[in-house]
């Protein structure tokens, strides 16, 4: 790690232009780590662009300098020159180039030095020249905090706000099992740098639209199904999303309500959007949903939190998950 830190510092010192990118459907950890790195590099007077595959949730729109992010899906301009001429590409919060979808070819074809910083299992280290990958960290933001701290970069309030956001969201407000003593120590230091924890919590969790609250109510009243008292499924169709004027981020965290039910230790959220069916898996204790996601759907993630896509229809996917529950937990 010390050797990699020295290389990391040297790469930043010796190069001028940087691209930061993260996974499709970027969440709080993805955007928090991306904007933390962006703010660090612009403070060092570097030429920096953050390029994301598609849009991020509106509740992250307050992050410092996030207005400068290039959303490739919504930006029709040619970004090939950016990737072909850049010195360094920093890849955050994903373990495989397939996770960045329409940006994959740009990264593969670029001659830039590539740095990977991530906390997911089974990283593909062939995609980078330098890596910081460690599953013991709660989030990429906590790992990035360690890197910044150990490398002795100036940790400003803007950087601290971004890092805190990623740690807060990826730990489920410090409720998930990935939360460690070091997580709290890191957060304590970030607060000492000026982070207003109450304000950020309000910006993320107390800033929902009326439609989002109605969608949550619909999920809990009409769509939540319990199996064998220990498993739960919540599903939503594309038509249901449209009925509640779905916006990016509106389904964030809904699966945790299922997992909060007494005796429920395995929960799956299944959503159909634009003819694509996605699954989010969550568990408590020693249930490895990363393994379940990978075996049945080719997905991945963490031990207690994972995701995947299904090639089946929504109804067929629900039936498949019901069979998984029967096979794995009966």
N, C-alpha and C positions, 0 to 999 in steps of 0.2 A: 504493500500500500504506500509506504514512504517513497519507494522508487517511482511508482506511478504518479504520485503527487508532484515530484520534481519534474517528471516529463510533462505533466499537465501544465504546470506553471511555465515551463520553457516554451511549450506550444503557444500558450496565450501571449507570452512576452514577444515571441519571434514572428507572430503573424498579425495581420491587420483586419482581414475580412472574415466574417463568421456567419454561418446559417445555423439556426436552432430549429429543430423540428421534433414533433412528438406524434403519438398515435392518433388514428382516426377516432372521432367521437371523444375529443379531449375532455377530461374531467378536471377536478380541482388539483390533483397532484400533477397531472400533465401540464396544465397551464401555469400552476404555481411554480413548478421547477423551470419551465421555459422562460417565464417572465423574471424569475430570480436571476437566471443566467444572463438574460438580456440586460437587466439593469446593472449587473456586475460589469459586463463588457462595455456598455456605453459609458460607465463611470471611468473605465480605463481608456476612453477615447477610441474605441474600436468601431469599425464599420459592421453593423449587425442587422440581420433580418431574422424574424421569427416567421416560419412558413408552416402552417398546419394544414392537414388534408381537408378538413371541413370545419363547420362552425362549432363553437364552444357554448356552454349554457350562459344565459343572460345574467345569472347571479354571480358570474365571474367578471362581468364587464367593468368593474371598478378597479381591477388590479392595475398597479402603476404602469403606464405606457402601453397598455394592452391595445389601445387604438392603433398602434403601429403594426399589429400582427397582419400577415398576409394569409387570407383564407383561400387556398388554392381552388376549392370547389366553386367559390363565388367570384373569383377574380379571373377574368378572361385574358389578362395579359400574359405574355410568354415569360415564364420564369426560368427557362432552360439556361439563359446566360448567367443568372444568379448562381446556379449550381456549378456551371462549367468554369466560372472564373473565381469562385470563392476559395479561400485558403483552408478553412476548417469547417467541418460540419459536426455539430454537437447533437447527438440523438438522446432524447430523454424519455424515460418511462415506457419503454417497450423493449421486447427481447428478440424481435424478428422483423425483418423489413416488410413482411406481408402485413404487418400491423399499420403501416403508413399508406397502404393502398396506392393511390394515384401518384404518390411522391417516390415510390420505390425505384423506378427507373432513373429518376434524376440523381438519387443518391448512389445507385450502383454505377452509373456512368461518370460520376464526378471523380476527378483525380485528387480532390481535397483530402487532407488528413481527416480521419473520422474518429470521434470519441463517443463511446456509449456509456451512459450512466443510468442504471436501472435496478429495481429490486424484485423483479419477477424471476420465476424459476426457469431453468434451462435456456439461458441466453445464447444466441448464435454469435459467438465471438469472431467468426470469420468476416463479419460485416464491418469490423472496426480495427483501427490501429492501436487504440488504447481503450481500456474498459475499467469501469468501476461498477461491478455487479455484485450485489450482496442481498440475499433474501432475508437476512436477519433484521434489516431496517423496516420500519413501519411503512415507509413511503420513499419515493425517489427524492422528495423534498428533504426528508430527514438525512438521507445519504448525501445529498448535495450540501446540506448544512455542514456535515462533517468535513466534506472536501474543502469548502470555503474556509471553515474555521482552521483546519489543519494547515492549509496552504497560506493562511494569514492574509487573505484578501480582506479589504474593508467591507464589513457587513453593515450596510446602511439600513435605515428604516424601510425604504422601499423594497429592498431585498428580503428583509425580515418578514414583512407583510406577506410577500409571495410565498416564502417557505412555510410560514405558519398556516397559510390557507391549504397547502397541499397536505401537511401533516394532519390538520384538523379534519379534512374531508376523508382522507384515506384511512384514518383510524376510527371513523364514525364518531367524531367528537370524543376520542380517547376511550371508546367502549370496546373496540375490537381487540382480539387476543394479540394482534401484532404490536400493541402498545406496550412499551418496555420502560424500565427505569431511565434508560438513556433518552427515550422519546421525551419524557417529562423534563429531563435535564436540558435537552436541546430547546424545548419550548420555553423553559424558564429563561434561557439566555436570549431567545428571540424577543420575549416580553421586555427584557432589560434594554433591548435596542429600540424600544418605543412602540412595539406592537400593542394595539388596543384590542384585547381578546374579545371583549363584549361587543365592540363595534363590528369586528369581522364576523363574529357569530350572527349578529343581526343582519348583516349584508348577505350572508349566505343562506341562513335558515329562516329568517323572519321577513322575507322579501318576496313571498309567493304571490302569484296572481290569483284572482277569484276562481278562474277556470281550473288552475292547478289544484286548488283545494277541493273543488267539485270532482275532479278526476280521482283524487285520492279517496274521497268518500265513496265513489262508484266502485273503486277497486276493493275496498274493505267490505262494503255491503253486498255487492253483487258478484264479484269475481274471485274472491278468496275461497279456496277449497282446502279442507284439511283431510289428510289420509293417515289412517292408523294412529291418529293423535300426535304423531311425531314429525309429519312432513306436510308441506303446504305448497300450493301452486297459485300464483296470480297470473292471469293472462289478459291481454288486451289486443283487440283487432285494430286494423287501420281505420275502420269506420268509427270505432269508439274514440280513437285519438282525435279524429276530425270533429266529432260531436262536441268534444271539450276543448276545441281550438288549441290543440297541442303545440307547444313551443319546446325547443331544445332544452333539456334539463328538467322538464315537468315530471318525468318518471323517476328521477334520481332519488334514491333512498326508499322508494315504496316497498321494495322487497324486505327491508329491515322491520317493517311492521309485522309481517308474517312471522319473522324469526323471533319477534318479541313475545309471541304467544307462549304461555307456559307449556312445557313439554315438547314444543316444536324445535327440532334440532337440524332440520334440512328444509330449505325453501328455494323455490325456483320462480323467477319472474320471466314470463314469455311475452314478447311483444312483436306484433307485425307492423312494419312500417315500410311503405313503398315496395310491397311484395317481398320484403326481406324479413325473415323471422330470426330474432335474436333472443338469447337466453342469458340470464344472470343467475348464478348459483351462489348460495350462502349456506354456511353451516356453523354449528357450535361443536366444541370439543374435538374429538379425534376423527371426524368425518372429513375425508380428503376430497373436496369437490373439484380440485384441480385435476385429480385423477379421473373422477367421474366425467367431468366435462371433456377431457381429452379422449377417453375410451369410447364414449357414445357419440360425441359431436365433433371431435378434432379440435376442441377448444383448449383453453389454458388459463393461467392466472396464478392464484395463491392457494395454499392449503384450505383456507376457510372462505375464500372468495374467488370466483372464476367466472368466465364468460365464454360464449360460443355463438356460432350461427348454425341454423338448421336449413338443410336443403328441402325439407318437407313443408307442407302447408301448416298453417297455424294449428288446425284441428289434429293433424297427424303428429305434429310435434308434441302437443299436449298428451296424446295417447302414448307416445313413446316415453315421455317423462313419467307418466303414470305407471308404465311397465318397469321403468328404472326403479321407481319407489317400491314396487312390488318385489323386484328381484334383489334390491340392495338392502331393504329395511324391513321386510316381512319375516 
